[in-house]
Amino acid sequence: MDENIREVPYLIIENHLIDEPELKLEKDSIIQPYKCNGNIYFFDLQDIDAPSYFSMVINSKEGRSYVLKDYHYEPGDNVEIKVTADIKMQEYDIDFSGIGSGKYRCVSELQYRQSHFKSEETAVFGQDGAYFSKNNYNLHMLMLKDAVEKYRPEISEYSYLLLYADINAQQEKILVAAFYQQMLNTLANNDEASYLKTAAAYRLHFRSGLEMEIPDHIKYTSREYAGYMLDKLVTDYLEKYTSINFISIYNAIKKISPAALSDKVLVHLFLKHSMDMKEDYRMLMDVAVKSVKNPVCKTALGLLSDYGPASLL
C-alpha cells in the first residue's frame, strides 16, 4: 500500500446470489490481513473454495473507501496488488502481478473504460423515433469486448465467460430499457407506425441474443445476467403483445432452464415489478414461494412476501 495510506485494508467477499443489499440475505465475509510488513499486507483466501466477487476496502474518518470494487477471485490466485494513492487519497493507481493477475488487470481496464463512458452522449433514438444502431452503448460494448479479448490468454475460461456475461448483460440491459420505454411511449401516443418501427429495430438488434453464447452455470453465477433475462422477457412480451401480463411473464420464467436460474430470475421479477402486478401480486407470490427450490431464492421471496410490494417503494 502507498505509504500515505495509514488505514489497514480488508477484503469483503461478496458471493451473493441475489445482489440486493436491502434483502440482507447473506452476510459479507470480512477478511483481515493475517500479516503485515510495514505497508505490505498479506491476505489468505484459502478458505474461499469457489470463485467469488470481492472488494478491498479501507475505513477512514470520511467513511468507507473502495480501493478495489467488484473484482473476481478464483481459488489458486496468488496476486500482489500495489496501491498508490493521489495526494487527496481519493483515487488509486493499482498494479497487479502474480498467478491469476490477468483477470484483475482486465477488470481494472473494464472499469476504467466504463468510468469514461458515463460522460458521453447516450441517445439511442432520434426525435423522429429512428433507432441509432451506432449509438454509444453499442460502441461501448465493442470496446469492452475488445478489452476482455485482449486479456483472454491470461485468464481462465471461467473468468473469461463470467466477465463476458457481466459486461454484455450490463450493456444490453441499458438498450433493452431504452427499447421498452420507446415502445411504451409510442403505444401511449397511439402512434402505431412508430411502434412498429421500434419493434422491428428491437427484433433486429436482439435477433441473436446472449442466450446461446453463455453457459448455464455462468448465467446463474453472473451478478448481471438474471436481471438482464428478466428485462428481456418483459420487453419481448411488450413487443409481441403491446401490453404486459405478469401471469404470462411468470409462466415464461418458470420455463427457464436450469431451475436454479429460473428461481433467480423470479426473485428479480418480484424485486422490480411487485407494484406493477397489482391484483395478481399475492397469487403469484404465493405460488412462487411454494415452487422455488433454491434456498437463497426461497428466503428472498419469503422476505418480499412478508413485507409486500409497498416495501419496495
C-alpha positions as CSV (number, residue, x, y, z in Angstrom):
1,M,0.0,0.0,0.0
2,D,1.0,3.6,-0.5
3,E,2.9,4.9,2.5
4,N,0.4,7.8,2.7
5,I,-2.4,5.3,3.4
6,R,-2.5,4.8,7.1
7,E,-5.6,2.7,7.4
8,V,-5.4,-1.1,7.3
9,P,-7.2,-2.5,4.3
10,Y,-9.5,-5.5,4.5
11,L,-11.4,-7.6,1.9
12,I,-15.1,-8.1,1.6
13,I,-16.1,-11.4,-0.1
14,E,-19.4,-10.6,-1.9
15,N,-20.5,-14.0,-3.0
16,H,-24.2,-13.0,-3.1
17,L,-26.6,-15.0,-5.3
18,I,-29.0,-12.1,-5.2
19,D,-27.2,-8.7,-5.3
20,E,-29.7,-6.7,-3.4
21,P,-28.4,-5.3,-0.1
22,E,-31.8,-4.4,1.2
23,L,-32.8,-8.0,1.4
24,K,-29.8,-8.8,3.7
25,L,-29.8,-12.4,2.7
26,E,-26.2,-13.2,3.3
27,K,-23.6,-11.5,5.5
28,D,-20.4,-10.4,3.7
29,S,-17.3,-12.4,4.6
30,I,-14.8,-10.0,6.0
31,I,-11.1,-11.0,5.7
32,Q,-8.5,-9.1,7.6
33,P,-4.8,-9.3,6.7
34,Y,-3.1,-12.1,8.6
35,K,0.3,-10.4,8.4
36,C,1.8,-7.0,7.6
37,N,5.3,-5.8,7.0
38,G,5.4,-2.1,7.1
39,N,2.8,-1.0,4.5
40,I,2.7,-4.5,2.9
41,Y,-0.4,-6.6,3.9
42,F,-1.0,-10.3,3.3
43,F,-4.4,-11.9,2.9
44,D,-5.2,-15.7,3.0
45,L,-8.2,-16.7,0.9
46,Q,-7.6,-20.5,1.0
47,D,-11.0,-21.0,2.8
48,I,-12.8,-19.4,-0.1
49,D,-13.2,-22.5,-2.2
50,A,-15.4,-21.1,-5.0
51,P,-15.0,-18.2,-7.5
52,S,-16.3,-15.1,-5.8
53,Y,-16.7,-11.3,-6.3
54,F,-14.7,-9.3,-3.8
55,S,-13.7,-5.7,-2.9
56,M,-10.8,-4.2,-1.0
57,V,-11.8,-1.5,1.5
58,I,-10.2,1.0,3.9
59,N,-12.2,2.8,6.6
60,S,-11.3,6.4,7.4
61,K,-12.9,9.3,9.2
62,E,-14.6,10.2,5.9
63,G,-16.2,6.7,5.7
64,R,-15.6,3.6,3.7
65,S,-13.4,3.9,0.6
66,Y,-13.1,1.2,-2.0
67,V,-9.6,0.5,-3.2
68,L,-10.9,-2.3,-5.4
69,K,-14.6,-3.0,-6.1
70,D,-16.3,-5.9,-7.7
71,Y,-13.2,-7.9,-8.7
72,H,-13.2,-11.6,-9.4
73,Y,-11.3,-14.1,-7.2
74,E,-10.7,-17.7,-8.1
75,P,-9.1,-20.4,-5.9
76,G,-5.4,-20.6,-6.7
77,D,-4.9,-16.9,-7.2
78,N,-1.7,-15.6,-5.7
79,V,-1.6,-11.9,-6.6
80,E,0.5,-9.0,-5.5
81,I,-1.5,-5.7,-5.5
82,K,0.5,-2.5,-5.5
83,V,-1.6,0.5,-4.5
84,T,-0.6,4.2,-5.0
85,A,-2.9,7.0,-3.8
86,D,-3.2,10.5,-5.1
87,I,-2.5,13.4,-2.8
88,K,-6.1,13.7,-1.7
89,M,-6.4,10.0,-1.1
90,Q,-9.5,9.9,-3.4
91,E,-8.1,7.9,-6.4
92,Y,-5.8,4.9,-6.5
93,D,-3.4,3.7,-9.1
94,I,-3.4,-0.1,-9.0
95,D,-0.8,-2.6,-10.4
96,F,-1.3,-6.4,-10.3
97,S,1.2,-9.2,-10.7
98,G,1.4,-12.9,-9.9
99,I,-0.7,-16.0,-10.6
100,G,-4.2,-15.1,-11.7
101,S,-3.4,-11.4,-12.0
102,G,-4.5,-11.2,-15.7
103,K,-8.2,-11.0,-14.8
104,Y,-7.5,-8.3,-12.2
105,R,-5.9,-6.2,-14.8
106,C,-8.8,-6.9,-17.1
107,V,-11.4,-5.8,-14.6
108,S,-9.3,-2.7,-13.9
109,E,-9.3,-1.8,-17.6
110,L,-13.0,-2.5,-17.9
111,Q,-13.9,-0.3,-15.0
112,Y,-11.6,2.5,-16.3
113,R,-13.3,2.4,-19.7
114,Q,-16.8,2.3,-18.2
115,S,-16.0,5.3,-15.9
116,H,-15.2,7.4,-19.1
117,F,-18.4,6.2,-20.9
118,K,-20.7,7.9,-18.3
119,S,-19.9,11.4,-19.5
120,E,-20.6,10.6,-23.2
121,E,-23.8,11.3,-25.1
122,T,-26.1,8.2,-24.8
123,A,-29.0,8.9,-27.2
124,V,-30.5,5.7,-28.6
125,F,-33.4,7.1,-30.6
126,G,-33.7,10.3,-32.7
127,Q,-36.5,12.8,-32.4
128,D,-38.3,11.0,-35.2
129,G,-38.1,7.8,-33.3
130,A,-35.5,6.2,-35.5
131,Y,-33.1,3.8,-33.8
132,F,-29.4,4.8,-33.8
133,S,-27.7,1.4,-34.4
134,K,-24.3,3.1,-33.9
135,N,-25.3,4.5,-30.5
136,N,-22.6,4.8,-27.8
137,Y,-23.9,1.8,-25.9
138,N,-23.2,-0.5,-28.9
139,L,-19.8,1.2,-29.4
140,H,-19.1,0.8,-25.7
141,M,-20.0,-2.9,-25.9
142,L,-17.4,-3.4,-28.7
143,M,-14.7,-1.6,-26.6
144,L,-15.5,-3.7,-23.5
145,K,-15.4,-6.9,-25.5
146,D,-12.1,-5.9,-27.0
147,A,-10.7,-5.5,-23.5
148,V,-11.8,-8.9,-22.4
149,E,-10.4,-10.5,-25.6
150,K,-7.1,-8.7,-25.0
151,Y,-6.7,-10.5,-21.7
152,R,-8.2,-13.8,-22.7
153,P,-4.7,-15.6,-23.0
154,E,-4.0,-14.6,-19.4
155,I,-7.3,-15.6,-17.7
156,S,-9.2,-18.9,-17.1
157,E,-12.1,-19.9,-19.3
158,Y,-14.4,-19.4,-16.3
159,S,-13.2,-15.8,-15.7
160,Y,-13.4,-15.1,-19.4
161,L,-17.0,-16.3,-19.6
162,L,-18.0,-14.5,-16.4
163,L,-16.5,-11.2,-17.5
164,Y,-18.1,-11.6,-20.9
165,A,-21.5,-12.3,-19.4
166,D,-21.4,-9.4,-16.9
167,I,-20.4,-6.7,-19.4
168,N,-22.8,-8.0,-22.1
169,A,-25.7,-8.2,-19.8
170,Q,-24.9,-4.8,-18.2
171,Q,-24.8,-3.0,-21.6
172,E,-27.7,-4.9,-23.1
173,K,-29.9,-4.1,-20.2
174,I,-29.4,-0.4,-21.0
175,L,-30.6,-1.0,-24.6
176,V,-33.5,-3.2,-23.5
177,A,-34.7,-0.4,-21.2
178,A,-34.4,2.1,-24.0
179,F,-36.4,0.0,-26.4
180,Y,-39.0,-0.8,-23.7
181,Q,-39.5,2.9,-22.9
182,Q,-39.7,3.9,-26.6
183,M,-42.4,1.2,-27.2
184,L,-44.4,2.3,-24.2
185,N,-44.2,6.0,-25.4
186,T,-45.4,5.1,-28.9
187,L,-48.2,2.9,-27.6
188,A,-49.3,5.7,-25.2
189,N,-49.4,8.1,-28.1
190,N,-51.3,5.6,-30.3
191,D,-48.5,6.0,-32.8
192,E,-48.7,2.6,-34.5
193,A,-46.2,3.4,-37.2
194,S,-43.5,4.4,-34.7
195,Y,-44.3,1.4,-32.6
196,L,-43.9,-1.0,-35.5
197,K,-40.6,0.8,-36.5
198,T,-39.3,0.5,-32.9
199,A,-40.4,-3.2,-32.6
200,A,-38.7,-4.1,-35.9
201,A,-35.5,-2.4,-34.7
202,Y,-35.7,-4.3,-31.4
203,R,-36.1,-7.7,-33.1
204,L,-33.2,-6.9,-35.5
205,H,-30.9,-5.9,-32.7
206,F,-31.7,-8.9,-30.5
207,R,-32.0,-11.5,-33.3
208,S,-29.1,-13.4,-31.9
209,G,-29.1,-12.9,-28.1
210,L,-26.7,-13.8,-25.4
211,E,-28.6,-17.0,-24.5
212,M,-26.7,-19.1,-27.0
213,E,-23.3,-17.7,-26.1
214,I,-23.1,-18.2,-22.4
215,P,-23.2,-21.5,-20.5
216,D,-26.0,-22.0,-17.9
217,H,-23.7,-22.1,-14.9
218,I,-22.2,-18.7,-15.9
219,K,-25.7,-17.2,-16.3
220,Y,-26.5,-18.4,-12.8
221,T,-23.3,-17.1,-11.2
222,S,-23.2,-13.7,-13.0
223,R,-24.2,-10.7,-11.0
224,E,-25.8,-9.1,-14.0
225,Y,-27.3,-11.8,-16.2
226,A,-30.5,-12.7,-14.3
227,G,-31.6,-9.1,-14.3
228,Y,-31.0,-8.9,-18.0
229,M,-33.0,-12.0,-18.6
230,L,-36.0,-10.6,-16.8
231,D,-35.9,-7.2,-18.6
232,K,-35.5,-9.0,-21.9
233,L,-38.5,-11.3,-21.2
234,V,-40.7,-8.4,-20.2
235,T,-39.7,-6.3,-23.3
236,D,-40.2,-9.3,-25.6
237,Y,-43.7,-9.6,-24.3
238,L,-44.4,-5.9,-24.8
239,E,-43.0,-6.1,-28.4
240,K,-45.2,-9.1,-29.2
241,Y,-48.5,-8.2,-27.4
242,T,-48.3,-4.4,-26.9
243,S,-49.1,-4.8,-23.1
244,I,-47.7,-6.7,-20.1
245,N,-49.4,-9.7,-18.5
246,F,-47.4,-10.7,-15.4
247,I,-49.1,-14.1,-15.2
248,S,-47.7,-14.9,-18.6
249,I,-44.3,-13.4,-17.7
250,Y,-44.3,-15.6,-14.6
251,N,-45.1,-18.7,-16.6
252,A,-42.3,-17.8,-19.1
253,I,-39.8,-17.5,-16.3
254,K,-40.8,-20.9,-14.9
255,K,-39.8,-22.4,-18.3
256,I,-36.2,-21.2,-18.0
257,S,-33.7,-24.0,-17.6
258,P,-32.0,-24.8,-15.3
259,A,-34.4,-24.4,-12.5
260,A,-31.9,-22.6,-10.3
261,L,-31.6,-19.8,-12.9
262,S,-35.4,-19.7,-13.2
263,D,-35.6,-19.2,-9.4
264,K,-33.1,-16.3,-9.5
265,V,-35.0,-14.6,-12.3
266,L,-38.2,-14.9,-10.3
267,V,-36.6,-13.0,-7.4
268,H,-35.7,-10.2,-9.8
269,L,-39.3,-10.2,-11.1
270,F,-40.7,-9.5,-7.6
271,L,-37.9,-7.1,-6.7
272,K,-38.7,-5.0,-9.8
273,H,-42.3,-5.5,-10.7
274,S,-44.3,-6.3,-7.5
275,M,-46.2,-3.0,-7.6
276,D,-46.9,-3.5,-11.3
277,M,-48.6,-6.8,-10.7
278,K,-51.5,-5.2,-8.8
279,E,-54.2,-7.7,-8.0
280,D,-52.1,-10.6,-9.3
281,Y,-49.3,-10.0,-6.8
282,R,-50.5,-12.1,-3.9
283,M,-51.5,-15.1,-6.0
284,L,-48.2,-15.0,-8.0
285,M,-46.1,-14.6,-4.8
286,D,-47.8,-17.5,-3.0
287,V,-47.2,-19.8,-6.0
288,A,-43.6,-18.7,-6.3
289,V,-42.8,-19.2,-2.6
290,K,-44.1,-22.7,-2.8
291,S,-42.4,-23.6,-6.1
292,V,-38.8,-22.3,-5.9
293,K,-36.2,-24.9,-4.8
294,N,-33.1,-22.7,-4.3
295,P,-32.9,-21.9,-0.6
296,V,-31.5,-18.4,-1.0
297,C,-34.2,-17.5,-3.5
298,K,-36.9,-19.0,-1.3
299,T,-35.6,-16.9,1.6
300,A,-35.6,-13.8,-0.6
301,L,-39.2,-14.4,-1.8
302,G,-40.3,-15.1,1.8
303,L,-38.9,-11.7,2.9
304,L,-40.5,-9.9,0.0
305,S,-43.8,-11.7,0.7
306,D,-43.7,-10.7,4.3
307,Y,-43.1,-7.0,3.5
308,G,-45.4,-6.9,0.5
309,P,-44.9,-4.7,-2.6
310,A,-45.1,-1.4,-0.7
311,S,-41.7,-2.3,0.9
312,L,-40.0,-1.8,-2.5
313,L,-41.0,1.8,-2.9
